[in-house]
Amino acid sequence: MNIGILGYGVVGKGVDDILQEKGLASVTRILVKDESELQDSRMTTDFSLFIKDDSIMCIVECIGGLEPAHTYCIQALQAHKHVVTSNKAMMARFYDELLETAVKHNVTIRFSACVGGGIPWLDQLASVKKTDTIESFYGIMNGTSNYILHQIFMNHLDFDTALRQAKQLGYAEADPTADIEGFDVANKVALSANVAWNTMIDINDIPMCGISTISKDDIDYANNNNYRIRLLGHGIRQGNAVCAYVCPEFIPMDHPIAHVPLNYNMFECNSAYLGAIRLMGQGAGRYPTAHNVVKDIRLVKSHSTPFTSIVSRMAVTSANRRFYIRANDLSGFEPYIETRINDTTILTKEMDTTTAFTLYKGIQNKNSCMIGVSLW
Amino acid sequence: MNIGILGYGVVGKGVDDILQEKGLASVTRILVKDESELQDSRMTTDFSLFIKDDSIMCIVECIGGLEPAHTYCIQALQAHKHVVTSNKAMMARFYDELLETAVKHNVTIRFSACVGGGIPWLDQLASVKKTDTIESFYGIMNGTSNYILHQIFMNHLDFDTALRQAKQLGYAEADPTADIEGFDVANKVALSANVAWNTMIDINDIPMCGISTISKDDIDYANNNNYRIRLLGHGIRQGNAVCAYVCPEFIPMDHPIAHVPLNYNMFECNSAYLGAIRLMGQGAGRYPTAHNVVKDIRLVKSHSTPFTSIVSRMAVTSANRRFYIRANDLSGFEPYIETRINDTTILTKEMDTTTAFTLYKGIQNKNSCMIGVSLW
């Protein structure tokens, strides 16, 4: 099978390497951004050549970002080419359009590398839902933020030093906003919910908090109470809606996810018959991510049925949780205070997540912090 | 698709329940052991009816043990019926005969519930090997022994009290030997190696130690050194052979597997591109195990290709590891002593596992104990 790769960065190069070593498919064309990047005879800057080339059965999109990735994928599907992508932002934003275009043109779009890099997370959700009822999932879905939190708790670094180190190691990008403020996790929560429940939820409806404002006081509070902090994404089925949110959380030291090290990811799926299943591994990086992309290419080649379809959109709803709030101005939270830790910090009673995130948004600034109190 | 279930115990009944709820297949015949167990019109004590019934496409074997399960499975395959089984002892012992009989009669045998109950462990090995090179695996593969170790370390019970509790909760059988002495784990190590490397290793070649002789002194040593003990099974590819062994091990408190709670299982696969992937969940129990059986039935129904084939047998070989040995008589270990803890207890230097297990077997009695020292 001939395939074309769009983008020759971290993932695209990794896919090319594995396919060459394993001989699973021939990469006959590679799209690069500009002429200075042309390294071998397969490379071009002209996307239209991929569409015109009838020998290419599958387009592997590794450009990242919304455009031109989205337009290229739609054009590839319309030209009856299968698409495999590792682009979570594009998949979460244009999920319905991409799946519907694939169905309409009798081809498949596969995206198992979009969540958890090389971890077979979306595959597991797709498999479980066929014989069981998925009730909820959650996970450490971002390796950059987990690396920073690991360094804060294991090696006592402050946030800025840990972030600098993550950048040096290539775990964090020059602009780390998407990773540390929860946007990346929100995309992954949306895609996980979409696959688990054959739906599409709107990423803009997912409330989120990041980890950039976690201070020494918050870390001391965690240590004094035998907690570690992890950034978690949640999805909980509630009738015809999904409770989805992203928030740092206090995790008791005895819980395995308190010990997920470095830049690893961990996901848990809860279903009626199977109970809790957890998957842990490298959630990013060249070869782990490329591994899942190559698996998708293999499944395209063997004509496996795609692992998801859309039934209908679901609304994002809330659930009851307890929160730790630190802010100079705690206005709005008064009726929900369970414990006052000091003048600026409270623990709330169980309150619904929508209310909590809405109230916090009203008082949020660079000196405030919101951390979920784990149910475990 | 009509199917027949052999055995209506914990797993057989669970499979029947899920299939009825999900409508994935019709259970038209159920084999029970004697006439007193006949509960509904599908039940019979006559296996020959299953073979004669051309409407039955798939036999689900949930009897357990070697015979008559093995004979029934062979006869079912010879009658061109697919087989799905959760019987690890039978699969490990008759692996080559069962797979070869299936191939010869153009049907499949699936056994994903044999290792890890509902955890998609064998599926993951089968998937990874198609696009990557599996280097090693290990895991907490027995829920009964993990439950006992959890109670010893978290709730300070002694071994006998923890075992009694495990029996009361249905986690341990009346005769717990297979679970606590490592036989069950050895079967699972063999099947994991077989799937990972398209081979068959002989379970009788896998050296093993169990957990029944772990004493208060050993537990104190673990606690004083910030370890917990877990019973692990290992498989490491070494050229054309597999290093496989079963042994309790000291795990540092910072490692996630030190925190695998209660009767949960955890498995790790290491491969060249993907790195480490861990899976955790319920390794036994009615519905988790039945979940994987039902998934196998679904895959039989959709004509998916079986996930393994035999290439050739591999020998079991050794690797270098450190061990903690407690015994009244330490003869043979003198050249390997790294540290003498007291008169009866030593830590060894790195030594090859074959030598270690052979020497230990020579001095082993109910007052001795061998524990691996984790590499982490």
Interface residues (C-beta under 8 A of the other chain):
Chain A: G14 I18 K22 L24 G118 I119 P120 D123 Q124 S127 V128 K130 T131 D132 M154 D254 H255 P256 A258 H259 V260 P261 S271 A272 Y273 L274 G275 A276 I277 R278 L279 M280 G281 Q282 G285 Y287 P288 A290 H291 V294 K295 R298
Chain B: G14 I18 K22 L24 G118 I119 P120 D123 Q124 S127 V128 K130 T131 D132 M154 D254 H255 P256 A258 H259 V260 P261 S271 A272 Y273 L274 G275 A276 I277 R278 L279 M280 G281 Q282 G285 Y287 P288 A290 H291 V294 K295 R298
